Amino acid sequence: MKLLSIEEYIARRKKEDQLNEFSLANRMENMKTCVNYVFEYFNQYLDTTKLDEQTVLNNERLEKYRNSISYYDEEIQDWLVHIYDEYNKKLDRAIINFLKKDELFYLYYRK
């Protein structure tokens, strides 16, 4: 389950409650409702124990991947782990598959 950002959470709650934020007649009520969304987000939606658990599990997953690519240079490992963390793709495997099809596979990377 992907955790929503606070902006995404508030947008979802506004849609669920069909809140018209541009209604001048309901301005004070809308402000109270939106403030309650923020409290709800931090007090109920974000369970810190789940976040800590997800962080630990993600770090373990990344470390396991780093160990599997330990034969590469450390800078390349960092790059591959970053891509794996960001996009959940093991790029080293994709490159190996490309090389099986065509020996002349050009890879260009810049920071």
For each residue, the residues with C-beta under 8 A, 3 or more apart:
1:
2:
3: 46 51 54
4: 8 9 12 45
5: 8 9
6: 9 10 38 41
7: 10 11
8: 4 5 11 12
9: 4 5 6 12 13 37 41 45
10: 6 7 13 14 34 37 38 41
11: 7 8 14 15
12: 4 8 9 15 16
13: 9 10 16 17 19 37 40
14: 10 11 17 18 19 21 34 37
15: 11 12 18
16: 12 13
17: 13 14 33
18: 14 15
19: 13 14 30 33 34
20: 23 26 30
21: 14 30 34
22:
23: 20 26 27 30
24: 27
25:
26: 20 23 29 30
27: 23 24 30 31
28: 31 32
29: 26 32 33
30: 19 20 21 23 26 27 33 34
31: 27 28 34 35
32: 28 29 35 36
33: 17 19 29 30 36 37
34: 10 14 19 21 30 31 37 38
35: 31 32 38 39
36: 32 33 39 40
37: 9 10 13 14 33 34 40 41
38: 6 10 34 35 41 42
39: 35 36 42 43
40: 13 36 37 43 44 45
41: 6 9 10 37 38 44 45 46
42: 38 39 45 46
43: 39 40 46
44: 40 41 47
45: 4 9 40 41 42
46: 3 41 42 43 51
47: 44 50 51
48: 51 52
49: 52 53
50: 47 53 54
51: 3 46 47 48 54 55
52: 48 49 55 56
53: 49 50 56 57
54: 3 50 51 57 58
55: 51 52 58 59
56: 52 53 59 60
57: 53 54 60 61
58: 54 55 61 62 85
59: 55 56 62 63
60: 56 57 63 64
61: 57 58 64 65
62: 58 59 65 66 81 84 85
63: 59 60 66 67
64: 60 61 67 68
65: 61 62 68 69 80 81 84 90
66: 62 63 69 70 77 81
67: 63 64 70
68: 64 65
69: 65 66 72 76 77 80 81 92
70: 66 67 77
71:
72: 69 76 77 80 92
73: 76 77
74: 77 78
75: 78 79
76: 69 72 73 79 80
77: 66 69 70 72 73 74 80 81
78: 74 75 81 82
79: 75 76 82 83 109
80: 65 69 72 76 77 83 84 90 91 92
81: 62 65 66 69 77 78 84 85
82: 78 79 85 86
83: 79 80 86 87 89 91
84: 62 65 80 81 87 88 89 90 91
85: 58 62 81 82 88
86: 82 83
87: 83 84
88: 84 85
89: 83 84 94
90: 65 80 84 93 94
91: 80 83 84 94 95
92: 69 72 80 95 96
93: 90 96 97
94: 89 90 91 97 98
95: 91 92 98 99 105 107
96: 92 93 99 100
97: 93 94 100 101
98: 94 95 101 102 105
99: 95 96 102 103 105
100: 96 97
101: 97 98
102: 98 99 105
103: 99
104:
105: 95 98 99 102
106:
107: 95
108:
109: 79
110:
111:
